[in-house]
Amino acid sequence: ELKKYISAIFKDGDIINYVVETYEKDGKYLPSNQGANKTFATLIDACDKNDDISYVIGDWNENAGAFIRINPMDGNGAKNDNVLEYRHCLIESDSLPKEEQLKKIKELNLPCSAIVDSGGKSIHAIVRIDAGTDEKLYRERVSELHKRLEQHGFPVDKACKNPSRLSRIAGVS
């Protein structure tokens, strides 16, 4: 599952940042650090050699899950400035039931590279933005997408607009 997921979002040469260490705050688990960086090829190779995902990404708290950044990074940090290519944005809604979120994502024919159950109240749709290295274009496209979703009754979590956003890793419970 992890191999299929990262292959849908990333490509050869990409540096992938993910976080397995978490802490609990007010009953919610949050990432506790900047995470680890591995190349696409390294992760694919590890997936091919190991059936147990913990040998690929490390151990995580089963109550918290693990997280992955939705865009390729430069390997020097986990901020928006460290994003190398503005390929995806994360779409989710904490106010619509999961079934309704999925229905609207399908109805609107969003160009999703992946869809993951967050383990909580929402679905994480990793939507293709394809803004290359142009952060301004990325922000414009994300803003337009948010407007379109709102117009169609999908209340978007506005906190999810940053390009270094974390999502849930598929296959991690």
Wavefront OBJ file of the C-alpha trace (Angstrom):
o trace
v 0.000 0.000 0.000
v 2.808 2.446 0.858
v 4.592 1.754 -2.436
v 1.411 2.390 -4.426
v 0.705 5.569 -2.443
v 4.139 7.177 -2.821
v 4.278 6.138 -6.485
v 1.020 8.036 -7.061
v 2.303 11.225 -5.455
v 6.048 11.295 -6.032
v 8.519 10.414 -8.780
v 12.096 9.273 -9.130
v 14.494 11.899 -7.833
v 12.061 13.330 -5.271
v 12.984 13.712 -1.618
v 10.080 12.600 0.549
v 9.618 13.895 4.077
v 7.577 11.924 6.595
v 6.984 11.986 10.346
v 6.415 8.991 12.626
v 7.061 10.630 16.008
v 4.031 12.254 17.619
v 2.769 13.755 20.838
v -0.721 14.035 22.276
v -2.388 17.395 22.902
v -6.013 17.723 24.001
v -6.765 14.169 22.875
v -5.295 14.706 19.401
v -1.996 13.344 18.122
v 0.316 15.782 16.366
v 3.692 15.410 14.616
v 6.498 16.098 17.073
v 9.372 17.015 14.758
v 10.402 17.802 11.184
v 10.552 14.123 10.330
v 12.849 12.092 8.136
v 13.887 12.576 4.523
v 14.353 9.696 2.110
v 14.541 9.584 -1.637
v 11.750 8.088 -3.687
v 14.097 5.327 -4.876
v 15.166 4.470 -1.315
v 11.564 4.138 -0.128
v 10.490 2.102 -3.176
v 13.476 -0.227 -2.713
v 12.676 -0.633 0.994
v 9.038 -1.436 0.149
v 10.212 -4.088 -2.330
v 12.459 -5.704 0.275
v 10.151 -5.537 3.326
v 6.587 -6.660 3.899
v 6.494 -4.881 7.258
v 6.052 -1.133 6.729
v 7.807 -0.385 10.043
v 11.064 -1.569 8.426
v 10.503 1.042 5.714
v 9.539 4.152 7.707
v 10.202 3.179 11.335
v 7.915 2.603 14.286
v 4.962 4.861 15.059
v 2.324 5.142 17.751
v -0.622 3.058 16.503
v -3.051 5.517 18.095
v -1.483 8.414 16.203
v -0.519 7.031 12.808
v 2.194 8.598 10.660
v 2.357 11.600 8.357
v 3.864 12.495 4.986
v 4.383 15.827 3.236
v 2.346 16.077 0.050
v 5.055 17.684 -2.089
v 8.719 16.888 -2.757
v 11.098 18.647 -0.389
v 14.712 19.845 -0.594
v 15.875 17.687 2.340
v 16.931 20.706 4.417
v 13.772 21.327 6.405
v 10.014 20.961 6.535
v 8.755 24.478 5.828
v 7.073 25.927 2.760
v 10.469 27.330 1.698
v 11.760 23.740 1.527
v 9.185 22.619 -1.063
v 10.886 21.938 -4.408
v 7.819 21.479 -6.572
v 4.238 22.618 -5.982
v 2.569 19.471 -7.246
v -0.310 18.855 -4.805
v -2.570 20.435 -2.238
v -4.472 18.723 0.557
v -8.249 18.989 0.590
v -10.272 17.971 3.630
v -13.359 18.997 5.526
v -13.935 18.465 9.217
v -17.622 19.415 8.999
v -18.913 17.038 6.290
v -19.314 13.327 7.017
v -16.677 11.175 5.286
v -19.225 9.612 2.935
v -20.353 13.067 1.789
v -16.753 14.192 1.300
v -16.051 11.200 -0.949
v -19.266 11.756 -2.864
v -18.420 15.407 -3.561
v -14.814 14.621 -4.500
v -16.143 12.159 -7.093
v -18.947 14.455 -8.310
v -16.534 17.340 -8.838
v -14.089 15.048 -10.612
v -11.142 16.405 -8.625
v -7.758 15.371 -10.056
v -6.757 13.306 -7.024
v -3.444 11.504 -6.958
v -4.516 9.754 -3.748
v -7.339 9.658 -1.226
v -6.648 8.590 2.353
v -8.887 8.158 5.398
v -7.443 10.465 8.046
v -8.425 8.112 10.829
v -10.508 10.926 12.272
v -13.364 12.997 10.882
v -12.102 13.555 7.363
v -10.843 12.212 4.100
v -7.520 13.545 2.826
v -7.691 14.172 -0.912
v -4.251 14.796 -2.416
v -5.244 16.973 -5.384
v -2.938 17.750 -8.317
v -2.169 21.447 -8.672
v 0.854 21.150 -11.012
v 2.286 24.623 -10.402
v 5.882 23.526 -11.004
v 8.272 25.715 -9.025
v 5.933 28.736 -9.016
v 4.662 29.267 -5.472
v 2.482 32.214 -6.524
v 0.744 30.050 -9.139
v 0.316 27.312 -6.520
v -1.405 29.710 -4.120
v -3.663 31.060 -6.895
v -4.705 27.564 -7.959
v -5.344 26.443 -4.390
v -7.437 29.571 -3.745
v -9.515 28.905 -6.884
v -9.967 25.262 -5.910
v -11.131 26.248 -2.418
v -13.649 28.704 -3.932
v -14.981 26.057 -6.304
v -15.348 23.524 -3.505
v -17.148 26.031 -1.265
v -19.530 26.897 -4.136
v -20.404 23.209 -4.405
v -21.120 22.714 -0.705
v -17.734 21.351 0.354
v -16.540 23.420 3.347
v -12.755 23.207 3.020
v -10.394 23.236 5.984
v -8.548 26.473 5.125
v -5.537 25.444 7.235
v -4.665 22.894 4.548
v -3.498 25.366 1.911
v 0.243 25.332 2.614
v 2.466 23.351 0.213
v 4.479 21.650 2.986
v 1.297 20.233 4.502
v 1.328 16.823 6.147
v -1.234 14.162 5.342
v -1.739 10.673 6.685
v 0.416 7.894 5.293
v -1.679 5.257 3.556
v -1.403 1.805 5.062
v -0.490 3.069 8.533
v -3.151 2.485 11.153
l 1 2 3 4 5 6 7 8 9 10 11 12 13 14 15 16 17 18 19 20 21 22 23 24 25 26 27 28 29 30 31 32 33 34 35 36 37 38 39 40 41 42 43 44 45 46 47 48 49 50 51 52 53 54 55 56 57 58 59 60 61 62 63 64 65 66 67 68 69 70 71 72 73 74 75 76 77 78 79 80 81 82 83 84 85 86 87 88 89 90 91 92 93 94 95 96 97 98 99 100 101 102 103 104 105 106 107 108 109 110 111 112 113 114 115 116 117 118 119 120 121 122 123 124 125 126 127 128 129 130 131 132 133 134 135 136 137 138 139 140 141 142 143 144 145 146 147 148 149 150 151 152 153 154 155 156 157 158 159 160 161 162 163 164 165 166 167 168 169 170 171 172 173
